[in-house]
Amino acid sequence: MQDNQIKHSQSWIAFTGASFAVAALMMGLGIYNLEASFSAKGFYTMAAIMLVHTAVTLTKTMRDREEATKFHNRLEDAKTEKLLMDISNPEQG
């Protein structure tokens, strides 16, 4: 079996972390400087937090489904290979 996992570079990991931090900072400053009531700012803050949470959850769910599909396909390939080996090399007995 082949293990085709993508390994990310440290530069890419740092870039994605920095991008998230900048976006969160911009959102926070935007909400803080918004000319609205405290309850409206709270609503926008909760909505931003929920958006980040659901984005992470959706990404994880999609990745888990992909991994499950890969595992299922590897299992089916192994079963097929074993079946073909059994057919091509019948036991003498």
C-alpha positions in Angstrom: 0.0 0.0 0.0 1.1 3.5 -0.7 1.0 6.3 1.8 0.4 9.5 -0.3 0.0 12.0 2.5 0.9 15.6 1.7 3.5 17.1 4.0 3.2 20.9 4.4 6.3 23.1 4.6 7.0 25.2 7.7 6.6 28.3 5.5 3.1 27.2 4.5 2.1 26.5 8.1 3.4 29.8 9.2 1.6 31.6 6.4 -1.7 30.0 7.2 -1.3 30.8 10.9 -0.4 34.4 10.2 -3.3 34.8 7.7 -5.7 33.5 10.4 -4.3 35.8 13.0 -4.5 38.9 10.7 -8.1 38.1 9.7 -9.1 37.6 13.3 -7.4 40.8 14.3 -9.1 42.7 11.5 -12.5 41.3 12.4 -12.0 42.1 16.1 -10.9 45.7 15.4 -13.8 46.1 12.9 -16.3 45.0 15.5 -14.7 47.1 18.3 -14.7 50.3 16.2 -18.2 49.6 14.9 -20.7 52.4 15.7 -23.3 50.2 17.1 -24.8 49.2 20.5 -23.0 46.8 22.8 -25.5 44.1 22.0 -25.0 44.4 18.3 -21.3 44.2 18.7 -21.8 41.0 20.8 -24.0 39.6 18.1 -21.4 40.2 15.4 -18.7 38.7 17.7 -20.7 35.6 18.4 -21.5 35.3 14.6 -17.8 35.6 13.8 -16.8 32.9 16.4 -19.5 30.6 15.1 -18.4 31.1 11.5 -14.8 30.1 12.4 -16.1 27.1 14.4 -18.3 25.9 11.6 -15.6 26.4 9.0 -13.2 24.2 11.1 -15.9 21.6 11.6 -16.9 21.5 7.9 -13.2 21.1 6.9 -12.7 18.3 9.4 -15.8 16.5 8.3 -14.8 16.7 4.6 -11.3 15.5 5.4 -12.7 12.6 7.5 -15.0 11.6 4.7 -12.1 11.6 2.2 -9.9 9.5 4.5 -12.7 7.0 5.1 -13.2 6.7 1.3 -9.4 6.1 0.8 -9.4 3.5 3.6 -12.4 1.7 2.1 -10.8 1.7 -1.4 -7.5 0.3 0.0 -9.4 -2.4 1.8 -11.3 -3.3 -1.3 -8.0 -3.3 -3.3 -6.4 -5.6 -0.7 -9.4 -8.0 -0.8 -9.3 -8.1 -4.6 -5.6 -8.7 -4.7 -6.0 -11.6 -2.2 -8.8 -13.1 -4.2 -6.7 -12.9 -7.4 -3.7 -14.4 -5.7 -5.9 -17.3 -4.4 -7.3 -17.9 -7.9 -3.9 -17.8 -9.6 -2.2 -20.0 -7.0 -4.7 -22.7 -6.0 -3.5 -24.8 -3.1 -2.6 -28.4 -3.9 -4.3 -30.7 -1.6 
